[in-house]
Amino acid sequence: MALVTLGYALCMGAVNIVTGGNYLWLRHPPTGASLLDLLGPWPWYLLWMAVVGFAMLIVLEAPFAIARRRASRGMG
């Protein structure tokens, strides 16, 4: 799923170049205050957004991975 999101971001980056848009805030952060302000200036916040997103995927997947592992061991 992370690769799909990265692919989508790359496509939106191309759309941003063609249209001058700012989809996914890839060209600059939003004008108002946002949580992106905590992640640093452009382009560093893009890297930190990816790191935070990947960490969230790991945390959200962990209970399911543990349950699958227990079920496969018959500890159900």
C-alpha positions as CSV (number, residue, x, y, z in Angstrom):
1,M,0.0,0.0,0.0
2,A,2.9,2.4,0.7
3,L,4.2,1.9,-2.8
4,V,0.7,2.7,-4.3
5,T,0.7,5.9,-2.2
6,L,4.2,6.8,-3.4
7,G,3.2,6.1,-7.0
8,Y,0.1,8.3,-6.6
9,A,2.4,11.1,-5.1
10,L,4.7,10.8,-8.2
11,C,1.7,11.1,-10.5
12,M,0.4,14.1,-8.6
13,G,3.9,15.7,-8.8
14,A,3.7,15.5,-12.6
15,V,0.2,16.9,-12.5
16,N,1.5,19.8,-10.3
17,I,4.2,20.6,-12.8
18,V,1.8,20.6,-15.7
19,T,-1.0,22.6,-14.0
20,G,0.9,24.7,-11.5
21,G,-1.2,23.1,-8.8
22,N,-0.2,22.0,-5.3
23,Y,-1.9,18.6,-4.9
24,L,-0.8,16.7,-1.8
25,W,1.2,19.9,-0.8
26,L,4.1,18.6,-2.9
27,R,5.2,22.1,-4.1
28,H,4.8,24.0,-0.8
29,P,2.9,23.7,2.5
30,P,-0.6,25.1,2.9
31,T,-0.7,28.8,3.5
32,G,-2.4,28.5,6.9
33,A,-0.9,26.9,10.0
34,S,-0.9,23.1,9.8
35,L,0.9,20.1,11.3
36,L,3.3,20.2,8.3
37,D,4.9,23.2,10.0
38,L,6.3,20.8,12.6
39,L,8.0,18.7,9.9
40,G,10.4,21.5,8.7
41,P,10.7,23.5,5.5
42,W,10.2,22.2,1.9
43,P,11.4,19.7,0.7
44,W,12.3,18.2,4.1
45,Y,8.7,18.0,5.2
46,L,8.0,15.6,2.3
47,L,10.6,13.2,3.6
48,W,9.2,13.5,7.2
49,M,5.7,13.0,5.9
50,A,6.8,9.7,4.3
51,V,8.5,8.6,7.5
52,V,5.5,9.5,9.7
53,G,3.2,7.8,7.3
54,F,5.3,4.6,7.2
55,A,5.5,4.6,11.0
56,M,1.7,4.9,11.2
57,L,1.3,2.0,8.8
58,I,3.5,-0.2,11.0
59,V,1.7,0.8,14.2
60,L,-1.7,0.2,12.7
61,E,-0.7,-3.2,11.2
62,A,1.0,-4.5,14.3
63,P,-2.1,-5.8,16.1
64,F,-3.2,-7.7,13.0
65,A,0.3,-9.1,12.4
66,I,0.4,-10.3,16.1
67,A,-3.0,-11.9,15.7
68,R,-2.0,-13.7,12.5
69,R,1.2,-15.0,14.1
70,R,-0.7,-16.3,17.2
71,A,-3.3,-17.9,15.0
72,S,-0.7,-19.7,12.9
73,R,0.9,-21.1,16.0
74,G,-2.5,-22.3,17.2
75,M,-2.6,-20.0,20.2
76,G,-5.8,-18.5,18.9
